[in-house]
Amino acid sequence: MKETQEMASPKDRQAWFVGLRTRLTVGFCLVFIVALVLVQLASIFGLPFTTFDGRMGEARSKAFHELDLMADGKRDFLLFWLNERRAAVNFIAANDFVEDGVANLLALQASLETTADPWSILQREPASLSLVEFFNKIRFAYGFYTSIEIASAETGKIFVSTDPTHLGRDLSASASFKESMRAHGGYVSDMERVAEDGGPVFFFSDVVKDRQGSNSAVLVLQVNADKALAPMFSSGVGIGDRGEALLVNRQVELLTNLKHPLPDGSRARPLEYRVQSEPAVLAARGENGVMEAVDYRGGRVLAAYRSLPVTPEWSWGLVVKTDRDELYAPLYGDMENTALFALAGSLFVILFTSLVAGLITRPVLVLSRAARQLAAGDRSVRCPVVLHDEIGVLSTSFNRMAETIETTMDGLEQQAVELRTTARALEVRHQVQQQALTVSAELAAADSLDALLDHSLRELMQIARAQVGAVYLRMEDGCFQLACVRGAAPDAALPKCIKPGEGGLGWSAESRSVEILENIPAQTRYLIRTVIGESLPNCVMHVPLVFRERTVGILALASLYPVTAEQVEVVEMVRAQMATAVINALAHAETERLAVDLQVKNEELASMNEELQSQSEELQSQAEELQGQSEELHAQTAELIAQQRLVEEADKLKSEFLSNMSHELRTPLNSIMALSQLMISRGPGKDPTQEAEYLQVIERNGRQLLKLINDILDLSKIEAGRIDMFASEFAPGLLAERAVDTIRPLAEKKGLALNLRIDKLPVIFADEDKVNQILLNLLSNAVKFTDRGEIEVTVSRTGSWGVAFAVRDTGIGIASGNIHKIFDEFRQVDGSTTRRHEGTGLGLAICRKLSRLLGGEIEVRSAEGQGSTFTLVLPLGGEGPPPRTASARREPLVPGERPLEKQPVLPAQRLSNPGRPRILVVEDNPVAALQIRSVLEESGYTVHSAAGGEEGLAFVGHTIPDGIVLDLMMPDVDGFEVLEQIRSTPTTATLPVLVLTAKELTAADRARLSHNNIQQLVQKGSLDRGQLLDCVGKLLKGHPEPAPWILIVEDNPDNRLTLEALLQEQGYAYLTVTDGLQAVQAVREKKPSLVLMDIHLPVLSGLDATRRIKSDPELKQIPVIALTARAMKGDREGFLAAGCDDYLAKPIDPPALRQMIDRWLTAPSGG
């Protein structure tokens, strides 16, 4: 009884559903049900891979056969009906009564052509009334004719109709009329809708002939499709209650009414609904057959479809269908009966198998219950062994397994306790490390010492649960000064300074170990203030910050809570990092302070340098004046002659140096300044495409100018011995690969092959950046001077001491006599004005100096026309490159002086004495005043001299000259004050003034001069006799008018674009050529009004082209203005000697260009 109760427990009942007994019962039921269902399905659906189709197959085949017969019958009946209607129409048209009536009415209609309303007269004629009566009888007899009409074969207009409203309607465009007339017989039209609210109709037509057999009229019968075809399609045996037949045209448009509504509940109207079912589509295409498909309702149907060729031109499609569900309804009932039988059988099987399975599964359930108890944790459970069969053996094995599990689980529980203890320790360790990382992150994120101390102190106070914290930093005297405090009241008794060994903090600093103070006595002076009052700290922690065995600071924390070992561990982990961060922050602050001091000193140095430069320029001017006096006294002793030659040679070298520098600096500046001023004057958005091109030119020349400045700065650093070398170990092969990859796009652009060959090499010890700079310069030169062929870079070992970087090209090469020149500053092999390759000549000079600073050398092997090989040889280095310094020789760069390019437009001509103009010379230097006076008096001017500013103002006060030559640098009253007083008086406000000065003018000086409307500004050092007379003459002339057109001779595309833009902006017409030979030809053929001639040109230089132009008597009157970036002393004389009328220095200033053009286009012949 007890066993039975145990078996009836909830767990047993739950196991029953998934137990062996249940599976046996379910298995037998499934076998019975499956067998029954398979037999029934085979009887209904048939057997696969056999000829037995079952009852459903038989019903399907029978339905298809019946649908075939029905479709053929309807098709044949419809075609018969159409042919019968054709014959009826033909009979009516050929009837003598109709032919006579039509003949009479046509004759009468011909006589009524001029009548306003012939149709009403025709309608009342007896013949017309007889025909209408005849036609109405036909309509009423058949019931589906809506109207019968006769139209004239000649005009196409209806003159007889059963519908009086149709009289006079033109049918000549209808298919019925045209096809009947074409065929001379009957015709059936396709179905159409005659009105918006009317049903579908189609027409039968035939011709009515006269007595001679000609077509006299067309008889048209309009048929109502619904009335005519509905009887044919509304019935049919074998299609069931829901089956139907329908008719479509070639466009699959419905021609008959549907039996059922559409899925949306609406009714489809003929000729307004397109049937999308597959049988209808196939029938419309002209095909015949049967198939199972989905109809317009979405249900499965069995359908037969046929094509009805009504006429040769068009056809209809017929579909007869029945619902599959209606066809198979009897079979579905059989299937339901089978299901009920299977259910009853299953109940009997369940009852029988349950009794048999209970006897088999009872011992298994006992063993299963014991296993569940064991799984639930009852390790003492055992299964009683009752039987001696397989179940008994299984029970014995279960008991042994239970004993083993009990022993094993006891051991695992002990191990679990140990693992939980270890996990807790690891969790505490992870928390400590996480807190330490948080503090480290705050240390790394701080950007100043104060932020570092504040953030790190805040994090440590949170970790240690401290309410007060302070940081002391070591000062230079060894004491520790309070640097940061958090949590303390303003009146807290925190010491501001602590000496080493003084108190707990001082002792902690000396011991360099963390000190924790607990059990603090009640008489302590320091209390922690809380929201409920003051309280003694429970614990105080002194943490020395030690960096390299030296205490750099002390961290103090006070807490109301006892400190834990984990908190102490965190503090121990981060105090070294905090010490390092403090040291780094202090060093950074010191570096910033030193940087500020250095910047101040650099500014002072720059100011001193500017002052020294001004003094140097003043001395240079005086030296030039002394040199001129020295030339006049050349008959002195041989020693003075020798010294003079040395001075001339030095001046020549200086002029070449400055001329080359001026050319290279002014060439890109020309495009930058001119295009920039042009774009400013135009304003934005005038021509975006052209503005983009201008900006590209500005950017490209800016980069070129920056490279030149960098080269000059590098050279100046090397010459001054102030360049820094940073040696490190690097692989020479990798360095060469990077350099080659950098230059490769330039080589590929020119179509050059660039090859690299690297031997197996050790690392070298040198300044990697400097070596890379040298290689890039050598490779750039190789690409620059090679038009075709290849460039090869080889990196190899040189003996046992060094590495060689060889750059070989197949370019133009260098003559043996010029190899020694290529390493001089601002020197090129081709330094003429017709050279093809631009450049400063600084690159190789810098490379050789850098290579020598690196302890190496640059070697050159070259032959003209056969290419060159530059080899950089460097030592491997062990302790860095040997100490080398740049050459001690320095060549001072002394800028020359040139005329001021930007000049205001000249005022109106003002001459009080046209015969001998009066000129006032205000100059404190008697020698200079005497020279100017003698030159002007010899040329017919009346000259008055004033030895200073006061004397000049006094003269102008009583006598107004025609013009003034004014020096700026004078004692007492300088030239600026003289000019401002002259302009402040109405009588002299417009007086022409020519300013002569040796001073290097600042922007402020030029602004003062421009504000006071000076006519010309000339540097003293660049003025000779001819220029002085020219300047004074121009000073007294009026402003000319612009010229018709100008010839531009410029080979540089950027400068050419700049000049074109400037001339276009100023309203001048222009023509452009690119070399000197083209310029000579253009001048001879076009006769321009003025020529703007660049000096550095290919084929024929600008000076040679000018000489050819001026040698031609017909062309020498054309002004030629030299355009050049060379503006040193002596350049102007060379240009004038070659025949140039004037010159304009680059970069070109637009107002200066405009004034220059205006001046020369209105100058007198020969002027």
Helices and strands as residue ranges (DSSP letters): H 2-7, H 10-18, H 20-45, H 54-94, H 96-111, H 118-124, H 126-142, E 145-152, E 158-161, G 164-166, H 175-183, E 187-188, E 192-193, E 200-209, E 215-224, H 225-233, E 244-248, H 278-284, E 289-294, E 300-308, E 316-323, H 324-327, H 329-375, H 390-445, H 449-464, E 468-474, E 480-486, E 497-498, H 503-511, E 515-518, E 528-530, E 533-535, E 539-547, E 550-559, H 565-632, H 638-682, H 688-720, E 728-730, H 732-749, E 753-758, E 764-766, H 768-784, E 790-798, E 802-809, G 816-821, H 843-853, E 857-862, E 868-875, E 918-922, H 926-938, E 942-946, H 949-958, E 963-967, H 975-983, G 986-988, E 993-997, H 1003-1011, E 1016-1019, G 1020-1022, H 1025-1035, E 1045-1049, H 1053-1066, E 1069-1073, H 1076-1086, E 1090-1094, H 1102-1111, E 1120-1124, H 1131-1137, E 1142-1145, H 1150-1161
